[in-house]
Amino acid sequence: MKILITGAGGMLGKVLATHLKHCGHDIYDFPREKLDITDFFQVETTLSTIKNIDLVIHCAAYTKVDHAESEPDVVYLVNGYGTENIAVVCNRLTVPMLYISTDYVFDGEQSRPYTTWDPTNPLSMYGKSKLAGEIAVQRHLSQFYIIRTSWLYGPYGKNFVETILGAAEQGKPLRVVSDQIGSPTYTLSLARVIADLIKTQRFGVYHASDGGLTNWFEFACEITKHLGVQITPVTTAEMPRPAIRPKYSGLDKTVLITAIGHQLPTWQESLRDYLELRSTRNLRHIVE
């Protein structure tokens, strides 16, 4: 397939571009420096110039969850208006679109994993802006994939795993919240899922995260279990942040598993694989 990827310099986009190339696809990767998704005419010109695109994968996003609370205009410009620009042009060119969304579109008030048909109710500006992107995609396109994922980490960009390892290397005692539940997801796991899903051409809304549930404290303990780091569990109330996070964001992946025909690895398996490969510094091996 001939695939254009926005946000190709980011944590997911970079891994996804490399993995899809490895799968044999013809990839046109556009980092932020090459494509400003908030500029409609630039989006229109860029997508129109590449002939016979089979799919646009939209990874570009504003992801600074706490900063978003103080600059709602910026986060909506990127995640809402920017996504709508991509969707409008894809509609004009009759090109399917895949949009990466988030577990933060839910409020976390359930005690069972969220299905793709459960009502959304985001608590933060970030979550609201990503939901705005989902609505834009569904408003303009009939052929689309929306993939909600959670707690992403990988070899590129800032993420929880690298933050914890950085603090551990400095010998700092850590305080980590233990009352927010979700599923850590390795970017390569998600890239593999996307590669499998786009082969099916079964358009729709999907939940994709590594298997199993944990909390941030247990996740931090697993990351550092061989490093002898002191980690203290705390409540969200003891460590307030500008953005409200859902206290429970388990995602039901039944629809995805039915489409691609297999389960995802557990979060523990993915973390182990990432840490082992990270220790070799062989990032090319990691992304393939």
N, C-alpha and C positions, 0 to 999 in steps of 0.2 A: 504494500500500500504506500501511497504518497501521503505523508503525514506532516502537518505543520504543528509545532509545539510552541506556545507562548510561555514566557517565564522560564526559558530553557537554561538559564544560569542559576536557578534556585535549587533548593535542597531536593525537591522531587523532580523538577524538570530536567536537571542534569543527569540524574540516574535513569530517568525514563527515556530520554533521548538516546543514551548509550545502549540501554537494554534493547530498545526497539530496533536500533541499527544492527545490533547483534542478532536479532531475530530475522533480519533480512529486509526490513522496511526501508523505504527511501525517506529520510528525515530532513526536514527544514526546521532547524532549531533557532528560535528567536529569543535571546535574553532581553531584559528590559532596555539595554542600551541600543538594541536594534529595532525594537518595536514598542512604542508607547501606546498601550491599549486605551488610554483615555483620549487619544486623538483619533476621532472617527475617520478622518480623511487619510491618515497614515495607515490605519487598519484596513480601510477599503483598498488603498493602493497596493499595500503589501500582499494581501490575500488574492487580489485580482491579478497580480503580476505572475504568480505561480500557477501555471495551467494544470488543470485536471487534478486538483487536490481531492483525496479521498476522505480525509478526516482532519479536523482541527481539534487538538487537545489543548485545553485552556488551563494551564497551571499558574499563570501570572496572578498574583494576589497580594494584597496588603495583609500581613500576618502578625503584626505587632499588637497582640490582643489587648494589653493594658494601655498602650499608647493610643489606641483607637478611641478610648473613652474621652480623651481630651481633644481629639481632632476628627470628629464624626464626618465632617465634610470631605476630608481626604480619604477616609476608609470607604465611604459610599461612592466617591468618584472612581476609585480603583475597582472595588469589588462589585459594585452595582452598575454604574454607568459604563465602566470599562468592559464588563462582561456583556452588557447589552450591545455595545459596539460590535463585539465579536459575533454575537448571535444574529444581529441584523445583517451583517455582511455574509455570514454563512447562509442565511435564508436567501439572500439575493443570488448567491452563487450555487444554491442547492447542494450545500456541503454539510454533512453531519458534524456534530460538535460533541466533544466530551468535556464536561465541566467538573473540576475537583471541588467538592464542598466539604462540610465538616460536621462532626457530632455536636458542635456548639449551636446548631439550629434547634436543638431540643433544650428543655428547661431542667431536665434531670430529676423530675418529680416522680418518675416511674420507678418501680423496683424490678422490672423485667426488661430485657433488651428491647430497644426501639425497633419496630419494623418500618419498612419504607412507606407504609400508609398511616403510621401514627401522626397525629397533628404536631406541627412545629410550633415552638414558642421560645425563640432565642432570648437570652437574658442580657447579652452584651452587645455593644455596637458592632464588634467583629462578627458575631453570630447573625445579627440582623442584616448586616451588609452582605454576608455570604448567602443568606436566604433571598435577598433582593436579586442576587445573581441567578439563583435557581429559578426564580419567578421569570426573570428576563429570558432565560434559555427556553423555558416551557411556553412562554408567550409567543416567541418568534419562530420556533422550530417544531417540526413533527418528528424528526429523526435526531435524537440526542441521547447521550448517556449522562446522567448525573451520578457521581460517585461520592458518597459521604464517607470520610475516613476519620481516624482519631489518633492523637498523640504521636505524630510522625517524628521519626529520627532517622539519621543516615549520615553518610560521609561528608556531605557538603552543607554548610550553613549552621546557624545556631539551633540547638535543640537540647532537650532535657538530658539526654545521655551525655553529650559533650560537656554540658554545664556541670553535671555531677562529677564526671571524671576530672574536669579541670580543678574543681574544688578539692577533690580527693588528692590530686597530685600536689596540691599546696598544703596538705595536712590539715585542712580546716574542718572543724566539727560542723555537721550539717543538721538543719531542721527542715523536715519535709512533711507536707500535709498528708494525712492518712485517711481523710474522710471524703475524698473524691475518687470515684470508681470509674474505670474505663479500660480500654485495650491499647497498649503501646503497639505501634505499627512501623515496621522497618520499610524504608522507601523502596528497597528492592522487592520486598513481598508485594507491595502495591503495584510496582512496575510490571511484575510478572502477571498479576491479576488483570491489569489493563491489557496486556498483550493477549491474554487468553480471551478476554471479553470481546475485544474488537473483532476477533475472528468470527464470533457468533452472529454479529449484526442484530443481536437482540437488544433493541434500544429500550431505555427506561431508566428508572431510579434504582440505585443499588447502594448497599452498605458493604464496605470493604475495610476490615481491620484484621490484624492477626488474632488468632484464637485465644480464648480465655479472658478472664477479667482480673484486674489487680487494682491497687491504689498507688499513688505517687510514692509513698513511703516504702512499700514493698518493692516497687520497681527500682527505687534507688538502692535498696539493700541488695537486690539481685545484681545490679550494675557493679557494685563495689564489694561483692562478697569475698573476693580474694585479696582485698586491699587493706583490710583492717581499719576501716574508717568508722568513726563514731557518728551514728545518725539517730536523731531524736524525732519521734513522731509528734506532730502537732495538729491541731484542728485548723480548719479554714478561718475560723473566728480569731485564732491566735496569730494568724499570718494573713491579714487582710490585703487584698490587691484591688487596684482600681476597677478591673473588670470582674463581674460575677461569673464563675464557672458553674456548669451543671454538676451537681453532686453525684449523679449517676448518668453515664453515657454509654452503657453497653449497646452494641449494635447487632441486631438480628440479621444474619447473612444468608438466610435461607434462599432468597431470590437469586443472589449471586451464585451460590453453590449449585443451585439447579441449572443456572445458565452455563457455567464453565465446567461443571462436572467433577469438581473436587473441593476438598476442604482447604483452608489456609493453614499455614504452620502456626503452632502456638506462639504466644509472645515470648515465652522463655527460649524456644528453639531459635527464633529469629534473633533475639538478643545475643545468644551464645554465638551464632554464626557471625554476626556483625562484630562482636568483640574479638573473636578469633582472627577474622580477616583484618580488622583494624590494627591488631598487634603486628601484623606483617607489613603494614603500610602499603599493601598492594591494592591501591584503590581501583585500578583497572579490573582486577579480579573481582573486587567487591561489586562493581556495577554490572558486570556480566554474569 
